Amino acid sequence: MQIAGAGPIEWRKSSFSGGNSGGGGNCVEMAVLPDDRIAVRNSKNPDAGMVLFTRSEMAAWFEGVRAGEFDDLA
C-alpha cells in the first residue's frame, strides 16, 4: 500500500509475531508515515487498509498496554 506523494512505507512487525514457519504469523505491522502519523495494518491481509494514529494517540495506547488495561483481549 502506498501513500500519495510518499515513497514506499517501511512496515515493522513484532519479533513476537510467530513468523511464517509454524508460529502462525499473528501480527499487526506498524510504520511511521512522512507526516509523522503511525499506520497500523493486519499483516495477514495487508491490502485491506490501514488505521492511522497520531504519535500522542499511540503513546496513550502503549501506556494502557503497559498498565495491563488490554490483557483480557490477548
N, C-alpha and C positions, 0 to 999 in steps of 0.2 A: 504494500500500500504506500502511496506517495502523498505528500502534502504539496499543493501547488506552490511553485516558486522555491521549493527546498530540494536539497539533494536527497539521496537515499537515507532512510531512517535507520539508525543503528539500534536494533532491539536487543535487550538484555533479558536473560532468563535466570532464575534462581538455580544454584547448584543443587538445591534440594528437590528439583522437579522430577527426578527419576530418569530423565533421558529417554531415549528411544529403545534401549536394549533391555526390555523386560520390566522396567520401572513404571511404565505407563505414560510417562511424559505429561503428567497432570500439572499444568502450569499456566501462568499468565506471563506475558512479556511486557516490559516497560521500556520507554525511550524518552529522551529529552528532545523536544522539538526546537526549531530555531527561535521561536518566540518565547522559549523557556517554560512552556507548559509541559506536563508529563502525559504521555499517551500510554494507555493500557489496553492490551488485547488478549484474546484467548489464543494460546499457542497451538491448539488443536484445530482452530478454524480462523487463521489469521486474516482471511479475506472478508470476514463477517463485519468488520469495522473495528473501531476503537473508541474508547471513552477518554475524554480529555479532562485534566485537572490542573489547577494552579499549584505551585510549589507549597503554598500555605495550606491548601486543601489536603495535599499528600502528607504534609508534616503532621496535620491533625489526625489523619487516619493512622499513620505509623505510631503516633503516641498511643492511640487506642489499642492498636495491636500489641504493642509492648506492655500495656497495662492489663492485657488479658480480656479486653472487652469483647473480643470476637472469637474466643476459644471454643465456644459452643458450635461454631459454624464449620469447624475443621473435623 
